[in-house]
Amino acid sequence: MERRDFIKTSSLLALPSILSSCRLPTRKPGYEVEVQSDVATGHLLMQSKSFETGKTVSIETLIVGGGIAGMSAAYHLKNREFVLCELSDQLGGSSSAFTYEGSRFSQGALYDFSYPEGYGREVLGMLEALKIIDYQPWKNNWNFTDQEHIILNRRKNRVYASGAYRNEVISDGALKDSFFKHIASFQGKMPLPARLINSNLHTLNQVSFLDYLTEKFNLTDRFIAEVDYHMRDDYGAGCSAVSALAGIHYYACRPYNMEVVELFSPKEGNFYFIRKMADTLPKAQLLTRHLVKKITGNQDGFTVEVLDIHNRLIHTFKTKKIIYAGQKHALKYVYPQGYAHFKNNIYAPWMVLNIVTKGALPTPAYWQNEILGADATFLGFVDSAAQDRELKDGNRVFTAFYCLPPGARNDLVMVNSRRDQIAATTIDYISDYFGMDIGDAVQKVFIKVRGHAMPIPGPGYLFNDRNFYSKNKNLVYAGVDNGRLPLLFEALDSGIQASKLVLSS
Ligand SMILES: Cc1cc2nc3c(=O)[nH]c(=O)nc-3n(C[C@H](O)[C@H](O)[C@H](O)COP(=O)(O)OP(=O)(O)OC[C@H]3O[C@@H](n4cnc5c(N)ncnc54)[C@H](O)[C@@H]3O)c2cc1C
């Protein structure tokens, strides 16, 4: 073997199998595969050198990023002068959705649970004001108002592991029983957002979940692999990488392991929340395809260079205040003074595949189909058929998730050239689950590549709100990568807190 080939092969071996797999489709697929990647942003910055100068605008507050956090901040500043810039062609960030033949399907975050007592009142109040939830005094709980998006209990989930189906990821047995007995002692003490957790529990933020579990239980490899699955699913990494506090919070914050709670999952996923907020805001102030390229501080506030991608122009915004709700790794280029605060953040890259199918496929449908297989990066898929109260004839979309290790980020550039293999391998995984080849029913596959998708809540990560010690009080950070758990409720709360800081400065 030539040295170059050897290097190529050995580096592929270190890759997650979905990126290195040499499986080629056995026949020309009857479907098209489209890749949408945020890795392309770098190219855009290169191209922008040829953009012409656009307009100069003065504004009170500029919000960077139209994910949940940026939109929540915008919602709370709706009576003030603000502009929100989102680099993508749609709002949502990791809660975005795509439209296919008139229906919208999630490309990222897709569910939420009903809210128990003890959750943050500010977010609950916001969701009530948006008419997304209402309080049920007889249950001491909040329900979602759009009940058609509640997943029926009998359709909620099914686990596929070692060729057999079961109901839950954690296998039955004495270890599971003692684990959940232990978790029960934390119930009611693990609210959302996590900043409301009593400080006497903060020491749990300093150790890894694996170390904590090892000390308390006689662990088995199988149990660790099952807990790892849950941790990757919500936090982007296994139990050796996340803190004990994050791990315990996962099981204790929502009592779904102990009782039945409402699971809310529209087909458009958590883009639903983005849409609800956007509906209350002036469209002209939500600028998509606007990339914030450079922030420079000056006496009166900031000068911000913004790329207008559609019109190929570079606008200048003069603003007094900024809410930075974009992922913080980019601060290195956009606002280097702020980067040092976030340099220890570690992000998990994710790949989300939307596999659009038509025609007869096996039923009944389960909403979440959790797959514990040889490829640990593949978490399984959500079946849109379980999101319909009555099974309709239209497109049925399988949304499949890969949570990749942080070290695989640079290899995501390969996704484009390997798109057919990635689609075919994922279709194989799903076919294996169903016990039949679904390839012929596939109409189209979308692959969404998210390089910095999820900040991993490792030891020391939580409760580290950089707004407390950042020097410039007129530039405020929002987003789950500001010391928060990567969850919708946290992102909403971070937008609220950022807007309060901006209004008080
Ligand atoms: C695949 C996946 C599935 C998930 N599923 C769930 C779930 O089911 N339930 C749940 O509660 N949570 C889930 N999460 C977590 C949840 O999506 C996030 O916590 C939340 O959406 C994060 O919102 P955010 O606003 O903090 O960040 P982001 O969504 O990352 O938003 C940041 C935004 O800023 C924009 N941006 C960045 N830089 C710039 C710039 N320079 N100029 C302009 N715009 C910029 C980005 O394009 C992006 O839109 C999931 C996450 C992922 C990745």
Ligand as a Chemical Component Dictionary entry (heavy atoms), coordinates in Angstrom:
data_LIG
# 
_chem_comp.id                   LIG 
_chem_comp.type                 NON-POLYMER 
_chem_comp.pdbx_formal_charge   0 
_chem_comp.three_letter_code    LIG 
# 
loop_
_chem_comp_atom.comp_id 
_chem_comp_atom.atom_id 
_chem_comp_atom.alt_atom_id 
_chem_comp_atom.type_symbol 
_chem_comp_atom.charge 
_chem_comp_atom.model_Cartn_x 
_chem_comp_atom.model_Cartn_y 
_chem_comp_atom.model_Cartn_z 
_chem_comp_atom.pdbx_ordinal 
LIG C1  C1  C 0 -29.858 17.571 16.884 1  
LIG C2  C2  C 0 -30.330 18.252 18.129 2  
LIG C3  C3  C 0 -31.514 17.839 18.737 3  
LIG C4  C4  C 0 -31.965 18.470 19.893 4  
LIG N1  N1  N 0 -33.145 18.072 20.447 5  
LIG C5  C5  C 0 -33.656 18.733 21.509 6  
LIG C6  C6  C 0 -34.947 18.447 21.980 7  
LIG O1  O1  O 0 -35.643 17.605 21.406 8  
LIG N2  N2  N 0 -35.422 19.137 23.057 9  
LIG C7  C7  C 0 -34.687 20.119 23.674 10 
LIG O2  O2  O 0 -35.151 20.710 24.670 11 
LIG N3  N3  N 0 -33.464 20.439 23.205 12 
LIG C8  C8  C 0 -32.939 19.784 22.137 13 
LIG N4  N4  N 0 -31.723 20.134 21.619 14 
LIG C9  C9  C 0 -31.041 21.266 22.211 15 
LIG C10 C10 C 0 -31.722 22.583 21.731 16 
LIG O3  O3  O 0 -31.915 22.539 20.365 17 
LIG C11 C11 C 0 -30.883 23.699 21.984 18 
LIG O4  O4  O 0 -30.581 23.728 23.333 19 
LIG C12 C12 C 0 -31.477 25.078 21.611 20 
LIG O5  O5  O 0 -32.228 25.055 20.434 21 
LIG C13 C13 C 0 -30.278 25.974 21.489 22 
LIG O6  O6  O 0 -30.656 27.254 21.152 23 
LIG P1  P1  P 0 -29.607 28.440 21.126 24 
LIG O7  O7  O 0 -30.360 29.636 20.696 25 
LIG O8  O8  O 0 -28.876 28.478 22.411 26 
LIG O9  O9  O 0 -28.485 28.062 20.053 27 
LIG P2  P2  P 0 -28.545 27.702 18.506 28 
LIG O10 O10 O 0 -29.739 26.936 18.173 29 
LIG O11 O11 O 0 -27.222 27.108 18.206 30 
LIG O12 O12 O 0 -28.679 29.122 17.791 31 
LIG C14 C14 C 0 -27.588 29.933 17.463 32 
LIG C15 C15 C 0 -27.958 30.686 16.194 33 
LIG O13 O13 O 0 -27.007 31.707 15.942 34 
LIG C16 C16 C 0 -26.749 31.754 14.558 35 
LIG N5  N5  N 0 -25.429 32.402 14.385 36 
LIG C17 C17 C 0 -24.242 31.969 14.883 37 
LIG N6  N6  N 0 -23.250 32.820 14.558 38 
LIG C18 C18 C 0 -23.836 33.830 13.864 39 
LIG C19 C19 C 0 -23.340 35.023 13.257 40 
LIG N7  N7  N 0 -22.041 35.351 13.325 41 
LIG N8  N8  N 0 -24.212 35.831 12.606 42 
LIG C20 C20 C 0 -25.537 35.529 12.537 43 
LIG N9  N9  N 0 -26.056 34.400 13.089 44 
LIG C21 C21 C 0 -25.219 33.579 13.752 45 
LIG C22 C22 C 0 -26.771 30.298 14.143 46 
LIG O14 O14 O 0 -26.969 30.156 12.744 47 
LIG C23 C23 C 0 -27.958 29.787 14.965 48 
LIG O15 O15 O 0 -29.172 29.960 14.275 49 
LIG C24 C24 C 0 -31.238 19.526 20.463 50 
LIG C25 C25 C 0 -30.044 19.948 19.857 51 
LIG C26 C26 C 0 -29.603 19.314 18.699 52 
LIG C27 C27 C 0 -28.339 19.772 18.048 53 
# 
loop_
_chem_comp_bond.comp_id 
_chem_comp_bond.atom_id_1 
_chem_comp_bond.atom_id_2 
_chem_comp_bond.value_order 
_chem_comp_bond.pdbx_ordinal 
LIG C1  C2  SING 1  
LIG C2  C3  SING 2  
LIG C2  C26 DOUB 3  
LIG C3  C4  DOUB 4  
LIG C4  N1  SING 5  
LIG C4  C24 SING 6  
LIG N1  C5  DOUB 7  
LIG C5  C6  SING 8  
LIG C5  C8  SING 9  
LIG C6  O1  DOUB 10 
LIG C6  N2  SING 11 
LIG N2  C7  SING 12 
LIG C7  O2  DOUB 13 
LIG C7  N3  SING 14 
LIG N3  C8  DOUB 15 
LIG C8  N4  SING 16 
LIG N4  C9  SING 17 
LIG N4  C24 SING 18 
LIG C9  C10 SING 19 
LIG C10 O3  SING 20 
LIG C10 C11 SING 21 
LIG C11 O4  SING 22 
LIG C11 C12 SING 23 
LIG C12 O5  SING 24 
LIG C12 C13 SING 25 
LIG C13 O6  SING 26 
LIG O6  P1  SING 27 
LIG P1  O7  DOUB 28 
LIG P1  O8  SING 29 
LIG P1  O9  SING 30 
LIG O9  P2  SING 31 
LIG P2  O10 DOUB 32 
LIG P2  O11 SING 33 
LIG P2  O12 SING 34 
LIG O12 C14 SING 35 
LIG C14 C15 SING 36 
LIG C15 O13 SING 37 
LIG C15 C23 SING 38 
LIG O13 C16 SING 39 
LIG C16 N5  SING 40 
LIG C16 C22 SING 41 
LIG N5  C17 SING 42 
LIG N5  C21 SING 43 
LIG C17 N6  DOUB 44 
LIG N6  C18 SING 45 
LIG C18 C19 SING 46 
LIG C18 C21 DOUB 47 
LIG C19 N7  SING 48 
LIG C19 N8  DOUB 49 
LIG N8  C20 SING 50 
LIG C20 N9  DOUB 51 
LIG N9  C21 SING 52 
LIG C22 O14 SING 53 
LIG C22 C23 SING 54 
LIG C23 O15 SING 55 
LIG C24 C25 DOUB 56 
LIG C25 C26 SING 57 
LIG C26 C27 SING 58 
# 
